[in-house]
Amino acid sequence: MSAEKLSRAQTVKFAAVAVPAALAGAFLAGAVLFSTTVAPGYEAVINRSPLVFGEQGILAQPLTAGRQFLAPTTTVVSVVDMRPSQANEQFSDVISNDNVPVSFSAYLTLQVRTGQSPAMVRDFGNTLNAVYQQNIQEQFRTIVRREAERYTMTALTTGKADGADGNVMDAIAVKVQKQVEELVRNRKLPLEVVSVNIGKATPPREVIDAIARTAAEQQRRKTENETAEAEKARAVAEGERAKADNTYRTAMGLSPSEFVDLEKAKVCARASGCTLILGGAAVPEVAVARKPQP
């Protein structure tokens, strides 16, 4: 056999041995698995880097709660909290419809959709908080501010507005949630908008003090008016009583002084041990015994 034929035969023989060996090695590597445990309420996002065949990159299917077995060619790149998470935004300079600054808090609760953690990690960020800060936070604040500025300071602080049914802050929350849900859909975020809540608004301290002074002044005026009305009613009642007494005196044929003495006698009769002097003279004295009670 010539040298050229011998070399060609050796190459073919080497290829016939090397390829199956590589395949066998890849199979054995894949057969050696390792385990990982995912806690309840979490999903694990895994990345695969196969030696020969198979899907490469972040897998579309996450690992769910429990013990899971992985090939050595895969790695866990992120463990995502799937529980609802609340973002708290403070507002201290929102100008109401009547140009009064108010302060309040707005709360947005979000949750990663079940099974969508790989899409979130691949396209938006490793954590829900990171996704919120980069894709929702500023728009959420703008929406809340815009809706709150439609109402007066009184409506925002009391929760009541003319012509509005229910609580004003609840109505704002409903409108804000609808707009945030639309934002999430438009940006194709794999998130669920669980709820939006708006806290009660408070005006600045100087406005609160001015309101307190106004309320105190209104109460003072109300008290004065009530006192004046009571005095007026008393005067009317006394006038009516005087008219009735004069009618009685005339009917009885008594002079004014005699009527006065009669009234004194009535009062003395109700007193204990009363001595009545009639006519203004020192004598005679008439002792009026108190009428025994039945």
C-alpha positions as CSV (number, residue, x, y, z in Angstrom):
1,M,0.0,0.0,0.0
2,S,1.3,3.4,-0.9
3,A,2.1,6.1,1.7
4,E,-0.8,8.3,0.3
5,K,-3.4,5.5,0.6
6,L,-2.1,4.7,4.2
7,S,-2.5,8.3,5.3
8,R,-6.0,8.5,3.9
9,A,-7.1,5.4,5.7
10,Q,-5.7,6.6,9.0
11,T,-7.6,9.9,8.7
12,V,-10.9,8.1,8.0
13,K,-10.3,5.8,11.0
14,F,-9.5,8.7,13.3
15,A,-12.7,10.5,12.3
16,A,-14.8,7.3,12.7
17,V,-13.5,7.1,16.3
18,A,-13.4,10.8,17.2
19,V,-17.0,11.8,16.3
20,P,-18.7,9.0,18.3
21,A,-16.3,9.8,21.2
22,A,-17.3,13.4,21.2
23,L,-21.0,12.5,21.1
24,A,-20.5,10.0,23.9
25,G,-18.7,12.7,26.0
26,A,-21.5,15.2,25.5
27,F,-24.0,12.5,26.5
28,L,-22.1,11.7,29.7
29,A,-21.7,15.3,30.6
30,G,-25.5,15.8,30.2
31,A,-26.2,12.8,32.2
32,V,-24.4,14.2,35.2
33,L,-27.1,16.4,36.8
34,F,-27.1,18.7,39.7
35,S,-30.1,19.9,41.8
36,T,-31.4,23.2,43.0
37,T,-34.3,24.2,45.2
38,V,-36.7,27.0,44.4
39,A,-38.6,28.5,47.3
40,P,-42.4,29.0,47.2
41,G,-43.4,32.3,45.7
42,Y,-40.3,32.4,43.4
43,E,-39.3,31.3,39.9
44,A,-35.8,30.6,38.8
45,V,-34.6,31.7,35.4
46,I,-32.0,29.5,33.8
47,N,-29.5,29.9,31.0
48,R,-28.4,27.0,28.8
49,S,-25.0,26.7,27.0
50,P,-25.1,23.2,25.4
51,L,-21.9,21.5,24.2
52,V,-23.4,20.2,20.9
53,F,-27.2,20.3,20.5
54,G,-30.1,22.0,22.2
55,E,-31.6,25.4,23.0
56,Q,-29.1,28.1,23.9
57,G,-29.6,31.2,26.0
58,I,-32.3,32.0,28.6
59,L,-35.0,29.2,28.6
60,A,-38.6,30.3,28.1
61,Q,-39.7,27.9,30.9
62,P,-38.7,28.9,34.4
63,L,-38.1,26.6,37.4
64,T,-40.9,26.6,39.8
65,A,-41.1,25.9,43.6
66,G,-39.5,22.7,44.7
67,R,-36.3,20.7,44.0
68,Q,-35.2,20.8,40.4
69,F,-32.5,18.9,38.5
70,L,-30.3,20.6,35.9
71,A,-27.7,19.6,33.5
72,P,-24.1,21.0,34.1
73,T,-24.5,23.1,30.9
74,T,-27.2,25.2,32.6
75,T,-26.9,28.0,35.2
76,V,-29.5,29.9,37.3
77,V,-29.1,33.5,36.3
78,S,-31.9,35.0,38.5
79,V,-34.4,34.0,41.1
80,V,-37.4,36.2,40.7
81,D,-39.8,37.0,43.5
82,M,-43.3,36.4,42.1
83,R,-45.2,37.8,45.1
84,P,-47.0,41.2,44.8
85,S,-44.7,44.1,45.5
86,Q,-45.8,47.6,46.5
87,A,-44.1,50.8,45.3
88,N,-44.7,53.9,47.6
89,E,-44.5,57.3,46.0
90,Q,-44.6,60.5,48.0
91,F,-46.0,63.7,46.6
92,S,-45.4,67.0,48.4
93,D,-45.9,69.7,45.7
94,V,-49.1,68.8,43.9
95,I,-51.0,72.0,43.1
96,S,-54.8,71.6,43.5
97,N,-57.4,73.0,41.2
98,D,-57.7,76.1,43.4
99,N,-53.9,76.6,43.5
100,V,-53.1,75.2,47.0
101,P,-50.2,72.7,47.3
102,V,-51.0,69.4,49.0
103,S,-49.1,66.4,50.0
104,F,-50.1,62.7,49.9
105,S,-48.9,59.2,49.1
106,A,-49.7,56.9,46.2
107,Y,-49.2,53.1,46.3
108,L,-48.8,50.9,43.2
109,T,-48.9,47.1,43.7
110,L,-47.4,45.0,40.9
111,Q,-46.8,41.3,40.3
112,V,-44.8,39.3,37.8
113,R,-47.1,37.1,35.7
114,T,-46.8,33.4,36.4
115,G,-44.3,31.8,34.1
116,Q,-43.2,35.1,32.7
117,S,-40.0,35.7,34.8
118,P,-37.7,34.6,31.9
119,A,-39.2,37.2,29.6
120,M,-38.8,39.8,32.2
121,V,-35.2,39.0,32.9
122,R,-34.3,38.7,29.2
123,D,-36.0,41.9,28.0
124,F,-36.4,44.3,31.0
125,G,-34.4,43.5,34.2
126,N,-33.6,40.9,36.9
127,T,-36.0,42.3,39.5
128,L,-39.5,43.7,39.6
129,N,-38.2,46.8,41.3
130,A,-35.7,47.4,38.6
131,V,-38.4,47.0,35.9
132,Y,-40.6,49.5,37.8
133,Q,-37.9,52.1,38.1
134,Q,-36.9,51.9,34.5
135,N,-40.3,51.5,32.8
136,I,-43.1,52.7,35.1
137,Q,-42.1,55.0,37.9
138,E,-41.9,58.4,36.2
139,Q,-45.1,57.8,34.1
140,F,-46.9,56.7,37.3
141,R,-46.0,59.9,39.1
142,T,-47.1,62.0,36.1
143,I,-50.4,60.2,35.9
144,V,-51.1,60.6,39.6
145,R,-50.2,64.3,39.6
146,R,-52.3,65.0,36.5
147,E,-55.4,63.3,38.0
148,A,-55.0,65.0,41.4
149,E,-54.7,68.5,40.0
150,R,-58.3,68.2,38.6
151,Y,-59.7,68.6,42.2
152,T,-59.7,71.4,44.7
153,M,-57.8,71.3,48.0
154,T,-61.0,70.7,49.9
155,A,-61.9,67.7,47.8
156,L,-58.4,66.2,48.1
157,T,-58.2,66.7,51.9
158,T,-61.8,65.6,52.7
159,G,-62.4,63.1,49.9
160,K,-65.6,64.8,49.0
161,A,-66.4,66.9,45.9
162,D,-69.6,68.5,44.6
163,G,-71.2,66.2,42.0
164,A,-68.9,63.3,42.8
165,D,-70.1,59.9,43.9
166,G,-68.0,58.2,46.5
167,N,-64.5,59.1,47.7
168,V,-62.5,61.4,45.5
169,M,-59.2,59.6,46.3
170,D,-60.7,56.3,45.4
171,A,-61.9,57.8,42.1
172,I,-58.4,59.0,41.3
173,A,-57.0,55.6,42.1
174,V,-59.4,53.9,39.6
175,K,-58.4,56.3,36.8
176,V,-54.7,55.9,37.6
177,Q,-54.9,52.1,37.6
178,K,-56.5,52.0,34.2
179,Q,-53.8,54.2,32.7
180,V,-51.0,52.2,34.3
181,E,-52.5,49.0,32.9
182,E,-52.5,50.6,29.5
183,L,-48.9,51.6,29.9
184,V,-48.0,48.0,30.8
185,R,-49.8,46.6,27.8
186,N,-48.2,49.1,25.4
187,R,-44.7,48.3,26.7
188,K,-45.4,44.6,26.7
189,L,-44.2,44.3,30.3
190,P,-44.9,40.8,31.8
191,L,-46.5,42.3,34.8
192,E,-49.9,42.4,36.5
193,V,-51.2,45.7,38.0
194,V,-52.7,44.4,41.2
195,S,-54.0,47.7,42.7
196,V,-53.5,51.5,43.1
197,N,-54.3,53.3,46.3
198,I,-54.1,57.1,47.0
199,G,-53.7,58.3,50.6
200,K,-55.6,61.3,52.1
201,A,-54.0,64.6,51.1
202,T,-52.9,67.3,53.6
203,P,-52.3,71.0,52.9
204,P,-49.3,72.9,54.3
205,R,-49.2,73.8,58.0
206,E,-50.0,77.5,57.3
207,V,-53.1,76.5,55.4
208,I,-54.2,74.1,58.2
209,D,-53.7,77.0,60.8
210,A,-55.7,79.4,58.6
211,I,-58.5,76.8,58.3
212,A,-58.5,76.3,62.1
213,R,-58.7,80.1,62.7
214,T,-61.6,80.4,60.2
215,A,-63.4,77.5,61.9
216,A,-63.0,79.1,65.3
217,E,-64.3,82.4,64.0
218,Q,-67.3,80.7,62.5
219,Q,-68.0,78.9,65.7
220,R,-67.7,82.2,67.7
221,R,-70.2,83.9,65.3
222,K,-72.5,80.9,65.5
223,T,-72.5,81.0,69.4
224,E,-73.1,84.8,69.4
225,N,-76.0,84.4,67.0
226,E,-77.5,81.6,69.1
227,T,-77.2,83.7,72.2
228,A,-78.8,86.7,70.5
229,E,-81.7,84.4,69.3
230,A,-82.1,83.0,72.8
231,E,-82.3,86.6,74.3
232,K,-84.8,87.6,71.7
233,A,-86.9,84.5,72.5
234,R,-86.7,85.3,76.2
235,A,-87.8,88.9,75.7
236,V,-90.7,87.7,73.5
237,A,-91.7,85.2,76.2
238,E,-91.6,87.8,79.0
239,G,-93.6,90.2,76.9
240,E,-96.3,87.6,76.3
241,R,-96.3,86.8,80.0
242,A,-96.7,90.5,80.9
243,K,-99.6,90.8,78.5
244,A,-101.2,87.7,80.1
245,D,-100.7,89.1,83.6
246,N,-102.2,92.5,82.7
247,T,-105.2,90.7,81.1
248,Y,-105.7,88.7,84.3
249,R,-105.3,91.9,86.5
250,T,-107.9,93.7,84.5
251,A,-110.3,90.8,84.6
252,M,-109.9,90.6,88.4
253,G,-110.4,94.3,88.9
254,L,-107.1,94.8,90.6
255,S,-105.0,97.9,90.6
256,P,-101.3,97.5,89.6
257,S,-100.2,97.6,93.3
258,E,-102.8,95.1,94.3
259,F,-101.7,92.8,91.6
260,V,-98.1,93.1,92.7
261,D,-99.2,92.3,96.3
262,L,-101.1,89.3,95.0
263,E,-98.0,88.0,93.2
264,K,-95.9,88.5,96.4
265,A,-98.4,86.5,98.3
266,K,-98.2,83.7,95.8
267,V,-94.4,83.6,96.1
268,C,-94.5,83.8,99.9
269,A,-97.0,80.9,100.0
270,R,-94.4,78.7,98.2
271,A,-91.7,79.7,100.7
272,S,-91.1,78.3,104.2
273,G,-91.7,80.6,107.2
274,C,-92.4,83.7,105.0
275,T,-93.9,86.8,106.6
276,L,-95.6,89.2,104.1
277,I,-96.0,93.0,104.7
278,L,-98.9,94.3,102.6
279,G,-99.3,97.8,101.4
280,G,-95.8,98.8,102.2
281,A,-96.6,99.7,105.9
282,A,-95.0,98.2,108.9
283,V,-98.3,96.9,110.2
284,P,-100.4,94.9,109.9
285,E,-98.3,91.7,109.3
286,V,-100.0,88.7,107.8
287,A,-98.2,85.4,108.2
288,V,-98.8,83.1,105.3
289,A,-98.4,79.4,106.2
290,R,-97.0,77.2,103.6
291,K,-99.6,74.9,102.1
292,P,-99.0,71.3,103.2
293,Q,-98.1,69.0,100.4
294,P,-100.6,66.2,99.8
